Amino acid sequence: MEQHPVTRALRTRIEKTNEGEHSSPLFLTSSFCFNDAEQMRAAFADETEDNIYSRFSNPSVQEFIDRVCILEGAEAGFATASGMSAVFGSFMALLSQGDHLLSCSSIFGSTHTVISKYLPKYGIEYSYVSATNPQEWEASIRPNTKMIYLETPTNPGLDIIDLKFVSQLAKKYNVILNVDNCFATPLGQRPIDFGADLVVHSATKWMDGQGRVLGGIVVGRKDLIHDIYLFCRSTGPALSPFNAWVLSKSLETLDVRMDRHASNALHIAQKLEGHPKLSWLKYPFLPSHQQYDIAIKQMKNGGGIVCFELKGGLESGRAFLNNLKLLSLTANLGDTKSIASHPASTTHAKLTAEEKLAVNITPGLIRISVGLEYVEDILNDILQSLEVLSEP
């Protein structure tokens, strides 16, 4: 009988030791021993899948990879020390001098820095297209375009990009489609089902879900992952076995956690929509969202992020954050605890004023990562903080 991916991921684990443990053991070791010289030679010649060194592979790390591959419907994967090392590894392993990267302009601030500041140092060209203007995409593809990179929903503006449309475009021009699926998680959206070649995650966020460890992962086509593995094996951004063990255990509750995050977020978005002190509010599963029809077609839920624009701009943004009593002010998202942030002065602070406005990061933009607290307590804290703001 075919089992649901959630069941298969939860039950997938490394081989039991002689102790017969129910929970997977943690393999805290830097290297692995061989029975004889021939076994060691064969492992280093890639003739076997024996573990050699934990920078290359580790049973605890492999369990985490296997579980994410099942959830995403991927052939293979490689886990990294952080989400940004997964993004960077997916770029550097597959792009060469003279190649062109086409990316949506609405992306995480550090990803923007990598694309705009560091890729050009290696002779890799790039250009940005609007997440909300599909007509720009095909017109921006060049003869040397090697990869299309995108986030959906985007960070922090929650724009939705039609994965089927971009996938068809990538196939037409024989380019790699690389999707950051961090905001949606595999429980909310599976880009590979729509034709993506690679999927990257900051596992630090919803996958861990409790603000404990850093981690990243890239999964997808086996041939592409092999190149990424070779690059990362040599350059060293490997995920630690301990963090992998924590993340693998976290995946066992991802489904139920995301159900609660998404239901809380939808409730808060519905209650806040139309508030007199907000210029606008976005949540993918609100019918008022500009790409609502795309969201409900490719997403199972709207995720755990709500964003809105305060009418008072920067001054109101600061006052709103300072007035919060329950929500945390911290450089993270996807935690059990609700978090409020001001992207213009934090995660996207290094963008120029023009770059911020181009992706709708305005001075009054607030991003809420909705946690697992009782939903009315989250809502009441937001409402009381809005209440003390000056009238627009």
C-alpha positions in Angstrom: 0.0 0.0 0.0 1.4 3.4 -1.0 2.0 5.6 2.0 1.8 9.4 2.2 5.1 11.2 2.0 4.7 12.5 5.6 4.4 8.9 6.8 7.3 7.7 4.8 9.5 10.6 5.8 8.7 10.1 9.5 9.4 6.3 9.3 12.6 6.7 7.2 15.7 6.4 9.3 19.3 5.1 9.4 19.8 1.5 10.2 19.4 0.6 13.9 22.5 -0.3 15.9 22.7 -3.5 18.0 20.9 -1.7 20.8 17.6 -1.7 18.9 16.9 2.0 19.7 13.5 3.4 18.6 14.8 7.0 18.1 17.6 7.4 15.7 21.1 7.6 17.3 23.4 10.6 16.8 26.7 9.9 15.0 29.0 12.5 16.5 32.2 11.5 14.7 34.5 13.3 12.3 35.7 10.1 10.5 34.9 6.5 9.9 37.0 3.3 10.1 37.5 0.6 7.5 38.0 -3.1 7.9 41.0 -3.3 5.6 43.0 -1.3 3.0 41.0 -2.5 0.1 37.7 -1.3 1.6 39.3 2.1 2.3 40.7 2.3 -1.3 37.3 1.5 -2.7 35.6 4.1 -0.6 38.0 6.9 -1.7 37.6 5.8 -5.3 33.8 6.3 -5.0 33.3 2.6 -5.7 31.2 2.2 -2.6 28.9 4.4 -0.5 30.8 3.9 2.7 31.2 6.9 5.0 34.7 8.4 5.0 34.6 11.7 6.7 31.7 13.8 8.1 32.4 16.7 5.7 31.5 14.3 2.9 28.7 12.3 4.5 27.4 11.1 7.9 24.5 8.8 8.9 22.8 11.5 10.9 23.0 14.0 8.0 21.9 11.4 5.5 18.7 10.6 7.5 17.8 14.3 7.4 18.6 14.5 3.6 16.5 11.3 2.9 13.5 12.7 4.8 13.6 16.1 3.0 13.9 14.2 -0.4 10.8 12.2 0.4 8.8 15.3 1.4 9.9 17.3 -1.7 9.7 14.4 -4.1 13.4 14.8 -5.0 16.0 12.2 -6.3 18.9 13.3 -4.1 20.1 16.1 -1.8 23.0 17.6 0.1 22.7 19.3 3.5 24.7 22.4 4.4 25.6 24.4 7.5 23.1 27.1 6.7 20.5 28.2 4.2 22.8 30.6 2.6 25.5 28.0 2.1 22.9 25.9 0.3 22.0 28.8 -2.0 25.7 29.6 -2.6 26.6 26.0 -3.2 23.8 25.6 -5.7 25.1 28.6 -7.6 28.8 27.9 -7.5 28.7 24.2 -8.3 26.6 24.8 -11.5 27.5 28.2 -12.8 30.7 29.1 -14.6 32.5 32.2 -15.9 30.4 33.6 -18.7 27.1 32.1 -17.5 24.0 34.2 -16.8 21.7 33.9 -13.8 18.2 35.1 -14.1 16.5 35.8 -10.7 13.3 37.3 -9.4 14.1 40.7 -7.8 12.2 39.8 -4.6 14.6 37.7 -2.7 16.2 37.4 0.7 18.8 40.2 1.4 21.8 37.9 1.7 20.9 36.1 -1.5 20.8 39.5 -3.2 24.3 40.3 -1.9 25.6 37.0 -3.2 24.1 37.5 -6.6 25.0 41.2 -7.0 28.3 41.4 -5.2 30.0 38.0 -5.3 28.9 36.2 -8.5 30.3 38.9 -10.7 33.7 38.4 -9.2 33.7 35.0 -10.8 32.5 36.3 -14.2 28.9 35.2 -13.7 26.4 37.7 -15.0 23.0 38.3 -13.5 19.7 40.1 -14.1 16.6 40.6 -12.1 12.9 40.4 -13.2 9.8 41.3 -11.3 8.0 38.6 -9.4 4.7 40.1 -10.4 5.3 40.7 -14.1 5.6 37.3 -16.0 6.1 39.1 -19.3 9.6 40.1 -18.2 10.9 36.6 -17.7 11.2 35.3 -21.2 12.4 38.6 -22.6 15.2 38.5 -20.1 16.6 35.1 -21.0 19.9 35.3 -22.8 21.9 32.8 -24.9 24.2 32.3 -21.9 21.4 31.9 -19.3 22.2 28.8 -17.3 19.9 29.1 -14.3 16.6 30.7 -13.2 16.4 31.3 -9.5 13.3 32.4 -7.5 11.5 32.5 -4.2 7.8 31.9 -3.9 6.3 33.2 -1.7 8.9 35.9 -1.8 10.7 37.4 1.2 9.4 39.6 2.6 6.6 40.8 0.3 4.8 37.4 -0.2 4.5 37.7 -3.9 3.5 34.4 -5.6 5.3 33.2 -8.8 3.6 30.7 -11.1 5.9 27.7 -10.8 4.3 25.9 -13.8 4.8 28.9 -16.0 8.5 29.4 -15.1 9.2 25.7 -15.3 7.8 25.6 -18.9 10.1 28.6 -19.7 13.1 26.9 -18.2 12.4 23.7 -20.2 11.9 25.7 -23.4 15.4 27.3 -23.0 17.1 24.3 -21.4 18.0 26.2 -18.2 18.1 25.0 -14.6 15.1 26.1 -12.4 16.3 26.6 -8.8 13.5 27.4 -6.3 13.9 28.6 -2.7 11.0 26.9 -0.9 11.8 28.1 2.6 8.6 30.1 3.2 6.2 27.4 2.0 8.0 24.2 3.2 7.5 20.9 1.5 4.2 20.6 3.4 2.8 23.7 1.8 4.3 23.4 -1.7 6.4 21.0 -3.8 8.2 22.9 -6.6 9.5 19.7 -8.2 5.9 18.6 -8.9 5.7 21.7 -11.1 8.9 21.1 -12.9 11.7 22.6 -10.7 15.1 21.0 -11.0 16.4 22.1 -7.6 14.9 23.2 -4.3 16.8 25.0 -1.6 15.8 25.6 2.1 17.1 27.4 5.1 16.3 24.5 7.5 17.0 27.0 10.3 13.4 28.3 9.7 10.2 26.2 9.7 12.1 22.9 9.4 13.7 23.3 12.8 10.8 25.4 13.9 12.1 26.1 17.3 14.9 28.5 16.9 17.6 26.1 18.0 20.1 25.3 15.2 21.3 26.5 11.8 21.1 24.3 8.7 20.4 24.3 5.0 19.7 21.8 2.2 19.4 21.6 -1.5 17.5 18.7 -3.2 16.6 17.9 -6.7 17.9 16.1 -9.8 20.5 13.5 -9.0 23.0 14.7 -11.6 22.8 18.3 -10.4 23.1 17.3 -6.8 26.2 15.2 -7.6 27.9 18.3 -8.8 26.8 20.3 -5.8 28.0 17.4 -3.5 31.5 17.5 -5.1 31.7 21.3 -4.8 30.5 21.3 -1.1 32.6 18.3 -0.2 35.7 20.2 -1.2 34.8 23.6 0.0 33.4 22.5 3.4 29.9 24.0 4.1 28.8 20.7 5.6 25.9 20.3 8.1 27.1 19.2 11.5 25.8 15.7 12.6 24.3 17.2 15.7 22.3 19.9 13.8 21.2 17.3 11.3 20.0 15.0 14.1 18.0 17.9 15.6 16.5 18.9 12.2 15.7 15.3 11.3 13.7 15.0 14.6 12.0 18.3 13.8 10.7 17.0 10.5 8.7 14.5 12.4 6.4 17.3 13.6 6.6 19.6 10.6 3.2 18.6 9.2 1.3 19.3 12.4 3.3 22.5 13.2 2.7 24.0 9.7 -1.1 23.2 10.0 -1.2 25.4 13.1 1.2 28.1 11.8 -0.9 28.4 8.7 -4.3 28.4 10.4 -3.1 31.0 12.9 -1.7 33.2 10.1 -4.9 33.0 8.1 -7.0 34.0 11.1 -4.8 36.9 11.9 -4.7 38.1 8.3 -8.5 37.9 8.1 -8.9 39.9 11.3 -6.3 42.6 10.4 -7.4 43.1 6.8 -8.9 46.5 6.4 -7.5 47.9 9.7 -7.5 51.7 9.5 -3.8 52.0 10.3 -2.7 49.7 7.6 -2.2 50.8 3.9 -2.4 47.1 2.9 -2.0 43.6 4.1 -0.8 40.4 2.3 -1.3 36.8 2.9 -1.3 34.2 0.1 -4.6 32.6 1.0 -6.6 35.8 1.2 -8.8 36.4 -1.9 -7.5 40.0 -1.9 -4.0 38.8 -2.7 -2.9 39.8 -6.2 -1.8 36.2 -7.1 -4.5 34.4 -5.0 -5.5 32.2 -7.9 -1.9 31.0 -8.4 -1.4 30.5 -4.6 -4.4 28.2 -4.2 -3.4 26.2 -7.3 0.2 25.4 -6.2 0.1 25.7 -2.4 -1.6 23.5 0.1 -1.8 26.3 2.7 -0.8 30.0 2.9 2.2 29.5 5.2 3.0 31.2 8.4 4.0 34.7 7.3 1.8 37.8 7.2 3.1 41.2 6.1 1.5 44.6 6.1 2.3 48.3 5.5 1.8 50.8 8.3 0.4 54.1 7.1 2.9 56.1 9.3 6.0 54.8 7.5 9.3 54.4 9.4 8.2 56.2 12.5 5.1 54.0 12.9 7.2 50.9 12.1 9.5 51.6 15.0 6.7 52.5 17.3 4.8 49.3 16.4 7.8 47.1 17.2 8.5 48.9 20.5 4.9 48.6 21.6 4.7 44.8 21.2 4.4 42.9 24.5 4.3 39.3 23.3 5.9 39.0 19.9 9.7 38.7 19.7 12.0 41.1 17.9 14.7 38.8 16.6 16.5 38.0 13.3 14.7 34.8 12.5 11.3 33.4 11.3 9.6 30.0 11.5 9.9 29.7 15.3 7.3 28.3 17.7 7.1 31.9 19.0 5.7 34.7 16.9 8.2 37.2 15.6 7.9 40.7 14.2 10.5 42.3 12.0 11.1 45.5 10.0 12.8 44.3 6.7 13.8 47.7 5.6 16.2 48.2 8.5 17.1 44.5 9.1 17.1 41.7 6.6 17.1 43.9 3.6 18.9 46.9 5.0 21.8 46.6 2.6 19.6 47.2 -0.4 19.6 50.7 -1.8 16.4 52.8 -1.4 15.7 52.2 -5.1 16.1 48.5 -4.8 13.8 48.4 -1.8 11.1 50.3 -3.5 11.4 48.1 -6.6 10.4 45.0 -4.5 7.9 46.9 -2.4 10.0 47.0 0.8 8.7 50.3 2.2 9.7 52.1 5.4 6.5 50.9 7.1 6.6 47.3 6.0 6.2 44.8 8.9 6.7 41.0 8.6 5.0 38.8 11.1 6.2 35.2 11.5 3.1 33.7 13.1 3.9 31.2 15.9 2.1 28.5 17.8 0.8 30.6 20.7 -3.0 30.8 21.2 -4.1 32.7 18.1 -6.1 35.3 20.0 -3.1 36.2 22.1 -1.0 36.9 19.0 -3.8 38.9 17.5 -4.4 40.9 20.6 -0.8 41.9 20.9 -0.7 43.2 17.3 -4.0 45.0 17.8 -2.8 46.7 21.0 0.4 47.8 19.4 -1.6 49.3 16.4 -3.9 51.0 18.8 -1.2 53.2 20.3 0.1 54.4 16.9 -0.8 58.0 15.9 -3.7 58.4 13.6 -2.5 58.6 9.9 
